[in-house]
Amino acid sequence: MFSGIIEEFATVVDIRHDRENIDLTLSCSFVDELTIDQSVAHNGVCLTVVSKADGNYTVTAMKETLDRSNLGLLRIGDRVNVERSMLMNGRLDGHIVQGHVDATARCTEMKDADGSTYFTFEYDADKEMARRGYFTVDKGSVTVNGVSLTVCNPTANSFTVAIIPYTMEHTNFCDIRVGTVVNLEFDIIGKYIARLQSLS
């Protein structure tokens, strides 16, 4: 479990294809603190550390993960938002994030907000997705590339978030442009409510 508060960037240093899986090797400042089998969120996707060598670590993304996320679009040199799993004795500064990406979205607009930046994202949506809780609500939470954010101006298939300068500088929002594909994880609480309603 994660909070959506990004620790730092990791840089992709190698990509290897193994049948339908991809092994991603990355570098970041806390590699020495990682252990094999540890969970780390990468652009919001929970992946397991499978090896460490030469100051880098490797994780494996399987086909289901690649189909639902932007990890298959990564290239060597790309910056990835990383967060280690949440400590149970700490503050939940973001919101409850599982690291289970639901879908991808595309940035459709960037707008200056007098120091901050509004980003609008659009995703494929239908009634079945909405029934399963895959939607956003005004002032609700959503995770974009692993970053816990507050929704504004939601529609049936889009929403806007405001990014302050600190977040822009310390996450890969600084690399997002119109057309960039990002990972989405919708709020788990909304999913549970939607599931309960479907059973009643």
C-alpha positions in Angstrom: 0.0 0.0 0.0 1.1 3.5 -0.9 0.2 7.1 -0.1 0.8 8.8 -3.5 3.5 11.0 -2.1 6.4 10.5 -4.5 9.9 10.1 -3.0 11.9 10.9 -6.1 12.6 10.1 -9.7 14.2 6.8 -10.7 15.9 6.8 -14.1 15.5 3.8 -16.5 19.0 2.5 -17.3 18.1 -0.8 -19.1 15.0 -2.5 -20.6 15.0 -6.2 -21.4 12.1 -8.2 -23.0 11.5 -11.7 -21.6 8.7 -13.2 -23.7 5.6 -11.1 -22.7 7.3 -9.6 -19.7 9.6 -6.6 -19.5 12.5 -6.3 -17.0 13.1 -2.6 -16.1 16.4 -1.7 -14.5 16.5 1.6 -12.7 18.7 3.9 -10.6 17.7 6.1 -7.7 19.2 7.3 -4.4 17.8 4.6 -2.2 18.9 1.5 -4.1 21.1 0.4 -1.2 18.1 0.4 1.1 16.0 -1.8 -1.1 15.7 -5.6 -0.5 14.8 -8.4 -2.9 11.0 -8.9 -2.9 10.3 -5.3 -1.7 7.4 -3.5 -3.3 8.0 -0.1 -5.0 5.5 1.9 -7.0 6.7 3.0 -10.4 4.5 5.7 -12.0 1.9 4.3 -9.6 2.4 0.6 -10.5 3.4 -1.7 -7.6 6.3 -3.8 -8.8 8.6 -6.2 -6.9 12.3 -5.8 -6.7 13.8 -9.0 -8.3 17.5 -8.1 -8.3 20.1 -5.5 -7.4 23.5 -5.0 -9.0 26.0 -2.2 -9.7 23.9 0.4 -7.8 20.8 -0.4 -9.8 17.7 -2.5 -9.2 15.4 -4.5 -11.5 11.7 -5.0 -11.5 9.5 -7.1 -13.8 6.3 -5.9 -15.4 4.0 -8.7 -16.8 1.6 -8.4 -19.8 -1.4 -7.5 -17.7 0.5 -4.6 -16.2 1.8 -3.5 -19.5 -1.7 -3.6 -21.0 -3.1 -1.3 -18.3 -0.2 1.1 -17.8 2.3 3.3 -19.6 5.3 1.2 -18.5 5.6 -0.4 -21.9 6.2 3.1 -23.4 9.2 3.7 -21.2 12.6 4.2 -22.9 16.2 4.3 -21.5 16.7 7.6 -19.8 13.1 8.2 -18.9 12.3 9.4 -15.4 9.8 7.4 -13.3 8.0 8.5 -10.1 8.9 6.0 -7.3 7.5 5.5 -3.9 8.3 2.7 -1.4 5.4 1.1 0.5 3.9 3.0 3.3 5.0 2.6 6.9 2.1 1.8 9.2 3.3 4.2 11.9 3.5 7.2 9.6 1.1 9.9 8.5 -1.1 9.3 5.4 -0.2 12.5 3.6 -1.9 11.6 0.4 -4.7 9.0 0.1 -4.9 5.2 0.1 -3.1 4.0 -3.1 -2.9 0.3 -3.9 -0.4 0.5 -6.7 -2.9 -1.3 -9.0 -3.3 1.0 -12.1 -6.8 0.9 -13.6 -6.2 2.6 -16.9 -4.2 5.1 -18.8 -5.2 8.6 -19.7 -3.8 11.2 -22.1 -3.0 14.8 -21.3 -5.3 17.0 -23.4 -4.5 20.5 -22.0 -2.0 22.4 -19.9 -3.0 25.8 -18.6 -1.0 28.3 -16.5 -2.6 29.1 -13.1 -0.4 32.0 -12.1 2.5 29.9 -10.7 0.9 26.5 -10.7 -0.3 24.5 -13.8 -3.7 22.9 -14.6 -3.4 19.6 -16.4 -6.5 18.0 -18.0 -6.5 14.3 -18.7 -8.9 12.3 -20.8 -9.5 8.5 -20.5 -11.6 5.9 -22.3 -14.8 5.5 -20.3 -18.1 3.6 -20.5 -21.0 2.7 -18.3 -19.5 -0.6 -17.2 -16.3 1.2 -16.0 -18.4 3.7 -14.1 -20.5 0.9 -12.5 -17.2 -0.6 -11.3 -16.1 2.7 -9.7 -13.7 3.9 -12.4 -14.6 7.6 -12.3 -13.7 10.8 -10.6 -15.7 13.2 -8.4 -15.1 16.9 -7.7 -12.7 17.3 -4.8 -12.1 13.6 -4.7 -8.8 11.8 -5.0 -7.1 10.3 -8.1 -3.6 8.9 -8.6 -1.8 10.1 -11.8 1.6 8.4 -12.4 1.6 7.5 -8.7 0.9 11.1 -7.5 -2.0 11.6 -5.1 -4.0 14.5 -6.5 -7.3 16.3 -5.9 -9.8 16.3 -8.8 -11.5 19.4 -10.2 -13.9 19.8 -13.1 -14.6 16.0 -13.6 -16.7 14.8 -16.6 -17.7 11.3 -17.7 -14.2 10.7 -19.2 -11.9 13.6 -18.1 -10.7 15.6 -15.1 -8.3 18.4 -14.2 -5.7 18.6 -11.5 -3.7 21.6 -10.3 0.1 21.0 -9.9 2.0 23.3 -7.6 5.6 24.2 -8.4 7.1 21.8 -5.8 5.2 18.8 -7.3 6.2 19.9 -10.8 9.9 20.0 -9.8 9.9 16.7 -7.8 7.8 14.4 -10.0 7.7 13.6 -13.7 4.9 16.0 -14.2 7.8 18.2 -15.4 8.0 15.8 -18.4 4.3 15.7 -19.2 3.1 17.5 -22.3 -0.2 17.5 -24.3 -0.4 14.0 -25.7 1.6 12.3 -22.9 0.1 9.0 -21.6 -0.1 8.7 -17.8 -1.3 6.0 -15.4 -4.5 6.3 -13.5 -5.6 4.7 -10.3 -9.2 5.6 -9.2 -10.0 6.0 -5.6 -10.5 2.5 -3.9 -13.3 3.9 -1.6 -15.3 4.7 -4.7 -14.7 1.3 -6.1 -16.0 -0.4 -2.9 -19.1 1.8 -2.9 -19.8 1.0 -6.5 -19.4 -2.7 -5.8 -21.8 -2.6 -2.8 -24.4 -0.8 -4.9 -24.2 -3.4 -7.6 -24.9 -6.1 -5.1 -28.0 -4.4 -3.6 
